[in-house]
Amino acid sequence: MQMPDERDINYPHPQPPARVVSLHRSDGGVPKLAIPVARITFAGVEGDRQRNLEYHGGPDRALCLYSHELIGALQAEGHPVAPGSMGENVVIAGIDWREMNSGVALRLGTVEIELTAFAAPCRNIRASFVAGRIGRVSSQTHPGWSRVYARVRKEGILSPNDPVAIV
């Protein structure tokens, strides 16, 4: 039996590991500004504030996460979006965002979180979109493109390049 030449084998290309790209916080509102490291507590990113606590913050909305790849895709569509401009605290690369649904548990470095809900777009993020079209990141009209909220299950320190895994 002849063994196939190694060049004939179609090996899958290794995917880079999922990772934290950037961290963001603000003293209320958007954009949230990049920070080099974050202490993540059950209340969210230490030092982060929200202007409207009816819709933002609290234990089930302690963190807001978004995809680095989707930010790039939105920019390619011409939107002036940037990491943190839509109020996200954590930008992640290397995760299929269509898998980010309520109940999914993630480990971000040593921090453990559980996704709780899609973040509904509000008028405060309209500067991130051509003609203010915030519906571009609505889970109802564009499934798989929404920001997601999470509760913190295990506190810790988080930095860019920390690994991300679905648990």
Z-matrix of the N, CA and C atoms (Angstrom, degrees):
N
C 1 1.452
C 2 1.528 1 108.81
N 3 1.323 2 114.92 1 128.84
C 4 1.461 3 119.33 2 -178.39
C 5 1.526 4 109.54 3 -88.22
N 6 1.304 5 115.70 4 132.33
C 7 1.468 6 121.06 5 177.87
C 8 1.528 7 108.26 6 -80.30
N 9 1.332 8 117.70 7 141.79
C 10 1.460 9 119.09 8 178.35
C 11 1.522 10 109.77 9 -67.27
N 12 1.312 11 114.91 10 146.74
C 13 1.457 12 120.57 11 174.00
C 14 1.529 13 107.25 12 -64.85
N 15 1.309 14 117.50 13 136.59
C 16 1.470 15 121.18 14 -177.51
C 17 1.529 16 111.57 15 -55.40
N 18 1.329 17 117.98 16 -28.84
C 19 1.455 18 120.99 17 179.48
C 20 1.528 19 111.68 18 -69.86
N 21 1.346 20 117.37 19 -16.84
C 22 1.461 21 121.40 20 -179.30
C 23 1.527 22 112.49 21 -87.52
N 24 1.317 23 117.23 22 -10.17
C 25 1.460 24 120.57 23 -177.31
C 26 1.516 25 108.68 24 -86.39
N 27 1.316 26 116.41 25 130.82
C 28 1.465 27 121.72 26 -178.98
C 29 1.529 28 108.78 27 -91.91
N 30 1.313 29 116.60 28 83.90
C 31 1.457 30 120.91 29 178.36
C 32 1.523 31 109.45 30 -75.15
N 33 1.319 32 117.98 31 140.19
C 34 1.469 33 118.21 32 175.61
C 35 1.521 34 109.51 33 -67.66
N 36 1.306 35 115.33 34 143.42
C 37 1.456 36 119.21 35 177.36
C 38 1.517 37 108.45 36 -75.04
N 39 1.321 38 117.11 37 132.49
C 40 1.467 39 118.13 38 179.68
C 41 1.522 40 110.58 39 -64.47
N 42 1.300 41 115.78 40 137.91
C 43 1.453 42 121.62 41 176.70
C 44 1.519 43 108.50 42 -89.17
N 45 1.335 44 117.50 43 140.03
C 46 1.465 45 117.31 44 175.87
C 47 1.525 46 108.88 45 -62.77
N 48 1.312 47 117.32 46 146.10
C 49 1.464 48 118.54 47 -179.81
C 50 1.525 49 111.02 48 -64.02
N 51 1.327 50 115.32 49 147.07
C 52 1.464 51 120.11 50 176.31
C 53 1.527 52 108.09 51 -64.55
N 54 1.352 53 114.64 52 144.62
C 55 1.457 54 118.32 53 -176.20
C 56 1.520 55 110.90 54 -153.23
N 57 1.318 56 114.39 55 161.49
C 58 1.460 57 122.02 56 171.24
C 59 1.527 58 106.84 57 -76.26
N 60 1.328 59 116.81 58 127.39
C 61 1.459 60 121.65 59 178.41
C 62 1.519 61 110.63 60 -92.21
N 63 1.346 62 116.55 61 -47.01
C 64 1.460 63 119.77 62 -178.15
C 65 1.516 64 110.46 63 -155.16
N 66 1.333 65 114.35 64 160.24
C 67 1.466 66 123.66 65 -179.84
C 68 1.518 67 108.06 66 -125.32
N 69 1.362 68 116.09 67 146.43
C 70 1.464 69 119.91 68 -173.26
C 71 1.526 70 110.77 69 -144.40
N 72 1.329 71 114.47 70 148.89
C 73 1.467 72 120.87 71 173.70
C 74 1.518 73 108.31 72 -154.30
N 75 1.337 74 114.74 73 164.89
C 76 1.464 75 120.09 74 176.17
C 77 1.519 76 108.79 75 -148.61
N 78 1.309 77 114.50 76 170.38
C 79 1.464 78 119.88 77 175.80
C 80 1.520 79 109.86 78 -91.16
N 81 1.312 80 116.22 79 18.33
C 82 1.468 81 123.13 80 178.74
C 83 1.506 82 109.88 81 130.47
N 84 1.300 83 117.14 82 125.71
C 85 1.456 84 121.05 83 176.61
C 86 1.517 85 113.99 84 87.28
N 87 1.335 86 113.91 85 -169.43
C 88 1.466 87 121.50 86 -178.38
C 89 1.519 88 109.65 87 -122.31
N 90 1.301 89 118.06 88 153.87
C 91 1.458 90 125.41 89 3.62
C 92 1.526 91 110.95 90 -78.95
N 93 1.321 92 114.73 91 157.99
C 94 1.454 93 120.22 92 169.91
C 95 1.528 94 105.90 93 -89.19
N 96 1.312 95 116.48 94 136.53
C 97 1.462 96 121.71 95 -174.19
C 98 1.521 97 111.17 96 -93.53
N 99 1.333 98 115.58 97 147.34
C 100 1.462 99 121.81 98 -179.12
C 101 1.523 100 110.65 99 -65.21
N 102 1.327 101 114.56 100 140.86
C 103 1.463 102 121.85 101 175.29
C 104 1.531 103 107.89 102 -129.43
N 105 1.344 104 117.19 103 151.20
C 106 1.470 105 119.46 104 -175.11
C 107 1.520 106 114.91 105 -77.60
N 108 1.302 107 117.54 106 -23.01
C 109 1.460 108 122.24 107 -179.51
C 110 1.530 109 107.13 108 -156.63
N 111 1.326 110 116.60 109 151.01
C 112 1.467 111 119.44 110 -179.12
C 113 1.524 112 110.50 111 -136.56
N 114 1.311 113 114.81 112 137.74
C 115 1.467 114 119.66 113 168.67
C 116 1.517 115 105.41 114 -89.69
N 117 1.327 116 115.59 115 120.86
C 118 1.464 117 121.60 116 -179.28
C 119 1.518 118 107.97 117 -100.95
N 120 1.336 119 116.21 118 119.85
C 121 1.464 120 122.12 119 178.85
C 122 1.530 121 108.61 120 -113.58
N 123 1.302 122 115.84 121 176.82
C 124 1.471 123 119.41 122 177.39
C 125 1.526 124 111.19 123 -61.22
N 126 1.340 125 117.27 124 -20.87
C 127 1.467 126 122.08 125 178.09
C 128 1.527 127 112.49 126 -89.44
N 129 1.351 128 118.18 127 -7.78
C 130 1.461 129 121.50 128 179.82
C 131 1.510 130 111.99 129 119.20
N 132 1.338 131 116.30 130 -152.96
C 133 1.458 132 121.75 131 179.63
C 134 1.531 133 108.33 132 -73.73
N 135 1.317 134 116.14 133 123.00
C 136 1.457 135 120.10 134 178.94
C 137 1.526 136 109.38 135 -56.98
N 138 1.338 137 116.23 136 129.49
C 139 1.459 138 122.04 137 179.65
C 140 1.519 139 114.14 138 90.59
N 141 1.324 140 117.98 139 -6.54
C 142 1.460 141 120.92 140 179.02
C 143 1.526 142 109.21 141 -84.30
N 144 1.320 143 115.43 142 140.98
C 145 1.469 144 121.00 143 179.18
C 146 1.520 145 109.45 144 -129.20
N 147 1.317 146 116.01 145 154.93
C 148 1.463 147 122.48 146 175.18
C 149 1.520 148 107.58 147 -123.50
N 150 1.331 149 116.03 148 143.07
C 151 1.462 150 120.01 149 -179.96
C 152 1.513 151 112.35 150 -76.64
N 153 1.329 152 117.75 151 -37.56
C 154 1.458 153 121.07 152 -174.39
C 155 1.520 154 109.31 153 -119.58
N 156 1.323 155 116.67 154 96.73
C 157 1.459 156 121.57 155 -176.18
C 158 1.523 157 113.27 156 -73.30
N 159 1.330 158 117.05 157 -8.00
C 160 1.464 159 118.80 158 174.84
C 161 1.528 160 110.65 159 -69.08
N 162 1.330 161 116.57 160 -33.66
C 163 1.459 162 120.98 161 -175.82
C 164 1.524 163 113.88 162 -113.62
N 165 1.317 164 117.92 163 -15.59
C 166 1.461 165 121.41 164 -175.13
C 167 1.523 166 109.76 165 -130.75
N 168 1.336 167 115.65 166 151.62
C 169 1.456 168 120.90 167 176.90
C 170 1.513 169 112.51 168 79.58
N 171 1.321 170 116.09 169 -175.02
C 172 1.449 171 122.26 170 -175.44
C 173 1.518 172 110.26 171 90.52
N 174 1.320 173 117.26 172 167.92
C 175 1.467 174 119.65 173 -172.99
C 176 1.532 175 114.94 174 -62.41
N 177 1.318 176 119.09 175 -32.24
C 178 1.468 177 120.61 176 -179.95
C 179 1.525 178 112.74 177 -86.65
N 180 1.334 179 116.59 178 -6.64
C 181 1.469 180 121.93 179 177.65
C 182 1.526 181 109.12 180 -131.58
N 183 1.334 182 114.96 181 39.12
C 184 1.466 183 120.82 182 -176.05
C 185 1.524 184 111.49 183 -65.71
N 186 1.327 185 116.68 184 -35.78
C 187 1.462 186 121.58 185 179.10
C 188 1.520 187 109.73 186 -127.49
N 189 1.313 188 115.79 187 148.02
C 190 1.457 189 122.83 188 171.50
C 191 1.526 190 106.42 189 -118.20
N 192 1.332 191 116.70 190 127.53
C 193 1.460 192 121.96 191 -176.28
C 194 1.522 193 110.47 192 -120.13
N 195 1.351 194 114.46 193 151.68
C 196 1.462 195 119.22 194 174.16
C 197 1.519 196 110.21 195 -149.20
N 198 1.311 197 114.64 196 165.42
C 199 1.453 198 124.14 197 -175.02
C 200 1.529 199 112.42 198 -91.01
N 201 1.312 200 115.71 199 129.89
C 202 1.466 201 121.90 200 174.81
C 203 1.532 202 110.34 201 -61.77
N 204 1.319 203 117.04 202 -41.00
C 205 1.459 204 120.92 203 -179.55
C 206 1.524 205 111.65 204 -65.51
N 207 1.330 206 117.39 205 -38.24
C 208 1.465 207 119.64 206 179.47
C 209 1.529 208 111.14 207 -71.24
N 210 1.326 209 117.54 208 -34.23
C 211 1.466 210 119.26 209 174.42
C 212 1.526 211 108.77 210 -59.46
N 213 1.324 212 117.36 211 -45.02
C 214 1.459 213 121.43 212 178.05
C 215 1.517 214 112.53 213 -61.56
N 216 1.331 215 116.85 214 -40.28
C 217 1.466 216 120.66 215 178.96
C 218 1.527 217 110.74 216 -66.58
N 219 1.328 218 117.45 217 -39.89
C 220 1.466 219 120.73 218 177.34
C 221 1.528 220 110.66 219 -65.10
N 222 1.321 221 116.87 220 -40.57
C 223 1.464 222 120.44 221 176.68
C 224 1.530 223 110.41 222 -61.84
N 225 1.343 224 116.94 223 -39.64
C 226 1.467 225 121.13 224 178.81
C 227 1.530 226 111.26 225 -64.31
N 228 1.333 227 117.28 226 -26.65
C 229 1.467 228 121.81 227 175.55
C 230 1.531 229 111.64 228 -78.50
N 231 1.334 230 116.53 229 -7.32
C 232 1.458 231 120.80 230 178.56
C 233 1.516 232 115.01 231 102.87
N 234 1.324 233 117.69 232 0.51
C 235 1.467 234 120.29 233 179.69
C 236 1.531 235 110.36 234 -75.03
N 237 1.341 236 118.44 235 140.07
C 238 1.462 237 121.36 236 -179.52
C 239 1.535 238 113.49 237 -84.56
N 240 1.314 239 116.51 238 33.19
C 241 1.462 240 122.64 239 -179.87
C 242 1.530 241 109.84 240 -72.04
N 243 1.326 242 115.90 241 150.34
C 244 1.462 243 122.34 242 176.84
C 245 1.523 244 107.74 243 -146.57
N 246 1.322 245 118.31 244 159.12
C 247 1.459 246 119.43 245 177.08
C 248 1.532 247 111.10 246 -53.24
N 249 1.311 248 116.26 247 127.56
C 250 1.466 249 122.92 248 -179.71
C 251 1.515 250 114.39 249 91.66
N 252 1.337 251 118.08 250 -16.22
C 253 1.472 252 119.68 251 -174.84
C 254 1.526 253 113.37 252 -71.51
N 255 1.324 254 116.95 253 -19.99
C 256 1.469 255 119.94 254 178.34
C 257 1.530 256 111.49 255 -101.03
N 258 1.326 257 116.77 256 13.16
C 259 1.460 258 120.79 257 176.97
C 260 1.510 259 115.04 258 87.48
N 261 1.341 260 117.25 259 9.77
C 262 1.465 261 118.67 260 -179.45
C 263 1.524 262 110.33 261 -77.26
N 264 1.331 263 114.87 262 143.80
C 265 1.464 264 121.60 263 177.73
C 266 1.519 265 112.31 264 -90.07
N 267 1.339 266 116.17 265 -33.54
C 268 1.456 267 121.01 266 -174.26
C 269 1.525 268 108.55 267 -130.40
N 270 1.331 269 116.42 268 125.36
C 271 1.465 270 121.89 269 174.94
C 272 1.526 271 106.40 270 -108.02
N 273 1.336 272 115.16 271 129.42
C 274 1.467 273 122.73 272 -173.67
C 275 1.519 274 109.93 273 -120.32
N 276 1.337 275 116.40 274 141.31
C 277 1.470 276 122.11 275 173.60
C 278 1.524 277 108.98 276 -115.40
N 279 1.332 278 115.10 277 149.71
C 280 1.458 279 120.28 278 171.78
C 281 1.509 280 116.59 279 90.01
N 282 1.326 281 117.81 280 11.07
C 283 1.474 282 122.37 281 178.09
C 284 1.520 283 108.04 282 -115.64
N 285 1.326 284 116.28 283 136.11
C 286 1.465 285 120.26 284 174.37
C 287 1.526 286 107.19 285 -71.15
N 288 1.320 287 116.54 286 107.66
C 289 1.463 288 121.08 287 -172.57
C 290 1.523 289 112.28 288 -64.48
N 291 1.320 290 117.93 289 -20.82
C 292 1.470 291 120.26 290 177.56
C 293 1.521 292 111.33 291 -66.36
N 294 1.326 293 117.71 292 -17.50
C 295 1.463 294 122.55 293 178.27
C 296 1.529 295 112.58 294 -87.22
N 297 1.322 296 117.47 295 -6.30
C 298 1.458 297 121.23 296 -176.14
C 299 1.521 298 109.74 297 -85.84
N 300 1.319 299 115.31 298 93.77
C 301 1.462 300 123.43 299 -178.12
C 302 1.517 301 109.94 300 -130.85
N 303 1.310 302 115.91 301 162.56
C 304 1.458 303 121.97 302 178.61
C 305 1.531 304 110.27 303 -52.30
N 306 1.335 305 115.37 304 133.40
C 307 1.455 306 121.30 305 178.58
C 308 1.514 307 114.37 306 98.00
N 309 1.330 308 118.08 307 -17.14
C 310 1.464 309 120.84 308 178.57
C 311 1.526 310 108.64 309 -70.96
N 312 1.320 311 116.17 310 133.27
C 313 1.460 312 121.63 311 178.54
C 314 1.526 313 108.86 312 -102.70
N 315 1.329 314 115.80 313 138.11
C 316 1.458 315 122.49 314 179.36
C 317 1.518 316 109.71 315 -127.81
N 318 1.330 317 115.02 316 149.54
C 319 1.452 318 121.01 317 169.26
C 320 1.525 319 105.89 318 -111.70
N 321 1.318 320 116.18 319 123.00
C 322 1.466 321 123.88 320 177.40
C 323 1.518 322 105.59 321 -112.32
N 324 1.331 323 118.00 322 101.28
C 325 1.460 324 119.23 323 -172.21
C 326 1.516 325 107.84 324 60.45
N 327 1.345 326 117.14 325 -120.99
C 328 1.471 327 121.02 326 177.30
C 329 1.529 328 112.35 327 -96.99
N 330 1.330 329 116.82 328 -4.48
C 331 1.466 330 122.24 329 -178.57
C 332 1.524 331 109.23 330 -82.76
N 333 1.311 332 117.00 331 138.45
C 334 1.460 333 121.15 332 176.77
C 335 1.521 334 109.03 333 -118.28
N 336 1.338 335 115.29 334 133.15
C 337 1.466 336 121.16 335 -177.96
C 338 1.515 337 109.77 336 -134.19
N 339 1.324 338 115.12 337 164.19
C 340 1.458 339 122.66 338 173.17
C 341 1.519 340 108.31 339 -130.91
N 342 1.317 341 116.68 340 126.92
C 343 1.455 342 120.79 341 179.17
C 344 1.517 343 109.36 342 -68.96
N 345 1.332 344 116.30 343 138.22
C 346 1.460 345 120.33 344 -174.46
C 347 1.519 346 114.28 345 -117.39
N 348 1.334 347 118.20 346 -32.90
C 349 1.471 348 119.88 347 -175.08
C 350 1.518 349 109.77 348 -168.88
N 351 1.337 350 114.65 349 160.15
C 352 1.457 351 119.63 350 170.64
C 353 1.522 352 108.15 351 -78.02
N 354 1.310 353 116.65 352 144.78
C 355 1.461 354 121.90 353 177.52
C 356 1.523 355 108.43 354 -87.95
N 357 1.315 356 116.10 355 116.38
C 358 1.467 357 120.34 356 178.42
C 359 1.525 358 109.23 357 -69.24
N 360 1.328 359 117.45 358 134.91
C 361 1.466 360 118.97 359 178.58
C 362 1.528 361 110.66 360 -68.08
N 363 1.321 362 116.21 361 140.03
C 364 1.463 363 120.25 362 178.06
C 365 1.529 364 109.12 363 -123.64
N 366 1.302 365 116.00 364 165.83
C 367 1.468 366 121.26 365 -175.27
C 368 1.523 367 112.92 366 -61.18
N 369 1.326 368 117.85 367 -20.73
C 370 1.468 369 120.45 368 -179.29
C 371 1.528 370 113.03 369 -66.04
N 372 1.345 371 118.49 370 -17.74
C 373 1.461 372 120.27 371 -179.14
C 374 1.535 373 112.03 372 -101.07
N 375 1.320 374 117.84 373 9.08
C 376 1.472 375 120.38 374 -174.49
C 377 1.528 376 113.41 375 -62.52
N 378 1.335 377 119.37 376 -24.94
C 379 1.465 378 120.88 377 178.03
C 380 1.532 379 111.99 378 -66.04
N 381 1.326 380 117.31 379 -14.97
C 382 1.466 381 121.60 380 179.11
C 383 1.520 382 113.20 381 -83.78
N 384 1.350 383 116.94 382 -1.73
C 385 1.459 384 120.29 383 -172.90
C 386 1.518 385 112.30 384 -133.25
N 387 1.321 386 115.38 385 142.76
C 388 1.455 387 121.50 386 174.19
C 389 1.526 388 107.43 387 -57.02
N 390 1.314 389 116.71 388 131.82
C 391 1.461 390 123.81 389 179.50
C 392 1.534 391 112.10 390 55.35
N 393 1.337 392 117.02 391 24.30
C 394 1.462 393 120.80 392 177.34
C 395 1.516 394 114.76 393 66.08
N 396 1.326 395 118.80 394 22.15
C 397 1.472 396 123.02 395 -174.33
C 398 1.525 397 112.12 396 -74.62
N 399 1.323 398 116.16 397 73.96
C 400 1.464 399 121.69 398 -177.86
C 401 1.523 400 112.95 399 -66.09
N 402 1.320 401 117.27 400 -22.00
C 403 1.465 402 121.04 401 179.13
C 404 1.519 403 112.71 402 -62.27
N 405 1.329 404 117.22 403 -11.19
C 406 1.465 405 120.76 404 179.67
C 407 1.525 406 111.40 405 -62.40
N 408 1.341 407 117.57 406 -23.16
C 409 1.469 408 120.94 407 178.59
C 410 1.529 409 111.23 408 -114.39
N 411 1.319 410 116.63 409 27.88
C 412 1.462 411 121.61 410 176.39
C 413 1.530 412 109.87 411 -84.77
N 414 1.305 413 116.99 412 132.41
C 415 1.468 414 120.84 413 178.24
C 416 1.524 415 111.37 414 -67.11
N 417 1.328 416 116.99 415 -22.62
C 418 1.468 417 120.19 416 -178.90
C 419 1.524 418 111.94 417 -79.11
N 420 1.326 419 117.79 418 -40.63
C 421 1.466 420 119.89 419 -177.25
C 422 1.523 421 113.21 420 -97.09
N 423 1.330 422 117.30 421 -22.12
C 424 1.469 423 121.87 422 -179.85
C 425 1.531 424 109.07 423 -137.36
N 426 1.343 425 117.83 424 72.68
C 427 1.476 426 120.07 425 -179.79
C 428 1.529 427 111.14 426 -54.24
N 429 1.321 428 115.01 427 139.09
C 430 1.457 429 120.97 428 179.75
C 431 1.516 430 114.35 429 88.79
N 432 1.339 431 117.49 430 0.02
C 433 1.466 432 121.21 431 -178.28
C 434 1.525 433 112.99 432 -114.62
N 435 1.309 434 118.80 433 0.59
C 436 1.461 435 122.28 434 -175.44
C 437 1.525 436 112.24 435 -81.52
N 438 1.310 437 115.23 436 150.81
C 439 1.458 438 120.38 437 166.47
C 440 1.522 439 106.69 438 -68.70
N 441 1.335 440 117.04 439 159.52
C 442 1.463 441 120.12 440 179.50
C 443 1.522 442 110.04 441 -128.94
N 444 1.331 443 114.16 442 144.73
C 445 1.458 444 121.37 443 174.46
C 446 1.522 445 109.14 444 -95.55
N 447 1.340 446 115.06 445 155.69
C 448 1.458 447 120.49 446 178.80
C 449 1.508 448 111.05 447 -146.10
N 450 1.329 449 114.15 448 152.11
C 451 1.466 450 121.29 449 169.49
C 452 1.526 451 107.05 450 -98.78
N 453 1.309 452 116.03 451 150.35
C 454 1.461 453 122.21 452 179.81
C 455 1.523 454 108.20 453 -92.85
N 456 1.325 455 115.73 454 124.50
C 457 1.468 456 120.85 455 177.86
C 458 1.522 457 112.20 456 -99.65
N 459 1.340 458 116.66 457 -25.92
C 460 1.467 459 120.88 458 176.48
C 461 1.521 460 107.55 459 -143.60
N 462 1.336 461 116.26 460 122.45
C 463 1.458 462 122.85 461 -178.50
C 464 1.532 463 111.00 462 -74.61
N 465 1.343 464 114.89 463 162.14
C 466 1.454 465 118.88 464 176.31
C 467 1.518 466 111.70 465 172.95
N 468 1.312 467 115.08 466 -174.82
C 469 1.455 468 123.19 467 177.78
C 470 1.532 469 107.42 468 -99.73
N 471 1.337 470 115.91 469 135.91
C 472 1.456 471 121.41 470 -177.02
C 473 1.522 472 109.66 471 -127.07
N 474 1.329 473 115.78 472 139.24
C 475 1.463 474 122.03 473 -179.85
C 476 1.521 475 110.00 474 -135.18
N 477 1.338 476 117.24 475 155.72
C 478 1.457 477 118.88 476 171.24
C 479 1.530 478 109.98 477 -56.25
N 480 1.312 479 114.50 478 147.23
C 481 1.474 480 124.43 479 -177.68
C 482 1.520 481 114.07 480 77.92
N 483 1.340 482 118.45 481 -2.53
C 484 1.458 483 118.93 482 172.87
C 485 1.529 484 108.12 483 -63.47
N 486 1.337 485 116.92 484 144.86
C 487 1.468 486 119.90 485 -178.78
C 488 1.528 487 111.65 486 -70.57
N 489 1.341 488 114.84 487 152.27
C 490 1.454 489 122.60 488 177.37
C 491 1.531 490 107.34 489 -124.59
N 492 1.327 491 116.52 490 135.47
C 493 1.463 492 120.05 491 177.86
C 494 1.516 493 109.89 492 -144.35
N 495 1.318 494 115.33 493 143.33
C 496 1.469 495 120.99 494 170.14
C 497 1.525 496 105.84 495 -79.11
N 498 1.337 497 116.55 496 130.87
C 499 1.480 498 120.28 497 -179.14
C 500 1.514 499 110.34 498 -115.96
